C-alpha cells in the first residue's frame, strides 16, 4: 500500500478471474499461483485532496490540536455515519486498475452543496477507496 494499492493472494490452482490483471505461477510463493489486483490511486488521492482542496483554517486547527491534517480530518469525519455527508465518490482519480483496467477513467464526486465541508469530502473518499475491498 502506498501511492496505489496492490492486493495479492495465492492459490494452488490456476483460475481465470475477471478483473485480476496478473496471474503468475511461482511469482509469490514457489508452487503457487499469485493473483494481483489493486487500485491505481489511493494515497495519491488523499494527498491531492489535502494539497488542493482543504482550506487553510483546517491546517491551523490541526496544528493547534497537535495533529497532522490527516488525523484532524479523520477525527472529524469519523463522527459521521456511513454516507451521512450525502456524497458519492468514485475512486478512479488515476484510472481503474481492477476490474476495468483502464487508465483513462476518471474520479467523480457527486452531491456537493454550499454546506459541504472538507471532512465530508475526506469521509466520502475514504468510503470510496474502502468500498473497493468489498468488490
N, C-alpha and C positions, 0 to 999 in steps of 0.2 A: 504494500500500500504506500503510495506516495502521490506524485502529481496525478497519476492514474491508479487504478487497481487491477490486479491480476488475480483471478480466482482459479485455483489449481486443485485438481483431485486426481487420484489414480485408481485404476481398476485392473483386474486380471484379464478382462475381455475387451476386445475392440468393438465399440458401438458407434453407430452414426448418431450424432446428437446435433440437432438443428441449433444453430447459433453459437456452437463451440467452434472457435477458429483454429484451434491447434490440438491435434491428437498425435502423440509420438510415443512409440514403444521404446522403453528404456530411457526416456527423456528425463524422468524424475527419479525413478527407482528401477534398478535392474530387474527385468522380467515383468514389469507392469506397464500399462499404457497410461500416459499422462494426458489429461484433458485440461485445456486452458481457455478461459473466457475472462471478460473483465469490462471495465468502464474506461472510456477514453479520457475522462476528466473527473477528478474527484477533488483532491487538494487544490488543484488549479482553479476550480470553480469557486471555492471559498476564498482563495487569495484574490481572485479577480473581483469578487463581491466586496471584500474588505478594502481593496485598493481603489475602487471606483465608485462605490455606492453608499458607503457608511459615512454619515455626517461627522464632522469634527467633534461635535458635542459628545458623541458616544466614546470616542477615544479619550476625551477628558474625564468622563465619568469612570471609565475603566481604570485609568491611571489613578484617580482618586481612591478607587476601591482596591488598588493594589493587584489588579487582574490584567491579563492580556485582553486584547479586544475580543479574541475568540471566546475566552472564558466568560467575559462580561455578556456578550450576546447570547451565549448558550444559557447562562443563568436566567436571563430574561425570557428567552424562547422556551425554556423548559417549564415555565409556568403555564404554558398553553396546552390544551388538549390537541390531539392529532387533528389537523385540518381546521382548527378554531380560527385561524387567521383568514380563512376563506380563499387562499391562494392555491393555484395548481401550477406546479413546476415540472418541467421535463428536463432531465439532466443531460441533454445532448449538446452541451456547450462546446465540446470539441469533437463532435461526431458521435457515432454509436459503434462501439467495437463488437459487442454482443447484444443482441442477437442479429441485428440488421447489417452489421459490418459495412457501414457507410460513413466515411469521414466527412462527407459534405452535409450531413444532417446538422441541425442547429437546436439550441436550447429554447425554452419557452417559459414565460411566466405570465399567468392569467389571473385576473381577479383583483388587480390593484385598484385602490381608490386614493383619495387625498388623505385618508386616515391610515393608510398602510405605513408601517414603521420598519426600520432596519431589522429589528428582531423578528418581525413577521416573515420577511423575505428570507432571513437566515434559517428560520424554522422550516419554511417551505423547501429550501434547498436541501436541508438535512433529510426531510421526509422523501424528497425525490431520489436522492442518492441511496438512502437506506432501503427504499422500496425495490430497488434492483435486486437486492439479496433474496427477496421473496419470489422472484420470477422463475 
